[in-house]
Amino acid sequence: MPTNPSSALSALGRRTTEPAISWLMKMALEHPKLISLAAGFTDNATLPVAETLDLAREVLEHARSGQSALQYGATAGDPTLRELTAKRLHRIDTGKTLRTLPPTHAPERVLISHGSQQLLYILIEALCDPGDIVLVEDPTYFVFLGILQSRGVQARGIRMTDDGIDLDHLETVLGELKRSGDLPRVKLLYLVSYFQNPTGITTSLARKRAALKLLRQHERAARHPLYLLEDAAYRELRFAGDDVPSALTCDAEDRVLYTSTYSKPFATGIRVGFGLLPEPVLSTVRRIKGNHDFGTANFLQQLLARAIASGAYDRHLKTLSERYARKSGAMMHAIQRHFPGNVLCRTPRGGLSVWARAPRSLRTGMHSAFCKSALEHDVLYVPGELCYADDPTRRKPNHEMRLSFGSAGEADIRKGLERLGALLQEALG
Ligand SMILES: Cc1ncc(COP(=O)(O)O)c(C=O)c1O
């Protein structure tokens, strides 16, 4: 009897569908002249080549530092980088430089990971079983939705306001889950709280505090802690306005799981992320990471530790902020010039993208005539539908686009939006 080759796959292996990113990359390969406003890449021209060469020289110049950097390191990460990370985050959060940090920002709570993506994955492994529920912003970071799908975890969407998560809707959904007896399956609320991917919205501290309070009020019915997972991946890519303190600053109960990254604000090829986690999540994640890779590449961590300690990292942030302010300005200018007035876009204050909302009559999904036509005109965007969870309680919106100004140059941004604008004018006539 012929055997089905897939029959050896695990339940997870069988369940995992093709990530949206594969489709986006395939489109880019099939259309070599494509202007990609979809790529989540950072700007090549900003990558700190000369600075990294200097840092690498410093690390490798002496046998002692070179040998230690080229050796395996600790699972939780390089102690110097963990300490620098904790101090820096505390300073950004509070404006204070303290010798002894409060427990929420203690270096012992820092875990260094291979990009923050790895940490997001391990956190779901550590906290969720198949059939569990994670509350996400509606829309949210589509790669995170992929993790949930693969691990058999359901996502429930919480609507957003211009100021972050819609607290009334959060309360309604928590109430519904309580009444249906499903609250014990809920483990966390995931917020991309700074210049959210995809909408660009930043969540105010008041909303983070109120969300924590609501979660706390439902813990008795859930019969376990309900965590707030704050993903601050874009926090340092700010080019306008003031920073907002993280949820760690109002976490009296050890319910905040904070993740962020050095990859976008420094070099995406130096894929180092970090998290600040309370117990027992911290030890659990560290053990699982021990099984994954028993530690993030030591050499890369040492480069970053030196970049932070020497001030090269902060200088680089300044360059990024000027560059992305210019590119986002070019994008908004082209949108105002070429898009019909009924396609709504919010002017970004940080991050890498603009969220464009067309009237509902226009379908922008992967298989829509509009998306095909954009590809025929060599323009690619991220279809908004990819950023929405498969939530059975509402119809998945399909009339939005994420337009990134990260990797495309200014001339391509202008050209791409002129083409997209012409197609929008035609479609919305
Ligand atoms: C919201 C968000 N979180 C996390 C990540 C992961 O980034 P990295 O693994 O490079 O830290 C990304 C990458 O695009 C992202 O958009």
The ligand as a MOL file (V3000), in Angstrom:
LIG
                    3D

  0  0  0     0  0            999 V3000
M  V30 BEGIN CTAB
M  V30 COUNTS 16 16 0 0 0
M  V30 BEGIN ATOM
M  V30 1 C 5.7670 43.9670 15.3180 0
M  V30 2 C 7.0150 43.1770 15.1280 0
M  V30 3 N 7.5010 42.4670 16.1590 0
M  V30 4 C 8.6030 41.7310 16.0510 0
M  V30 5 C 9.3050 41.6640 14.8550 0
M  V30 6 C 10.5270 40.7870 14.7850 0
M  V30 7 O 11.6830 41.4980 14.4850 0
M  V30 8 P 13.1370 40.9480 14.8640 0
M  V30 9 O 13.0350 39.4660 14.9510 0
M  V30 10 O 14.0190 41.3920 13.7670 0
M  V30 11 O 13.4870 41.5340 16.1890 0
M  V30 12 C 8.8360 42.3780 13.7460 0
M  V30 13 C 9.5240 42.2900 12.4580 0
M  V30 14 O 9.0990 42.7830 11.4330 0
M  V30 15 C 7.6630 43.1590 13.8820 0
M  V30 16 O 7.1500 43.8540 12.8660 0
M  V30 END ATOM
M  V30 BEGIN BOND
M  V30 1 1 1 2
M  V30 2 1 2 3
M  V30 3 2 2 15
M  V30 4 2 3 4
M  V30 5 1 4 5
M  V30 6 1 5 6
M  V30 7 2 5 12
M  V30 8 1 6 7
M  V30 9 1 7 8
M  V30 10 2 8 9
M  V30 11 1 8 10
M  V30 12 1 8 11
M  V30 13 1 12 13
M  V30 14 1 12 15
M  V30 15 2 13 14
M  V30 16 1 15 16
M  V30 END BOND
M  V30 END CTAB
M  END
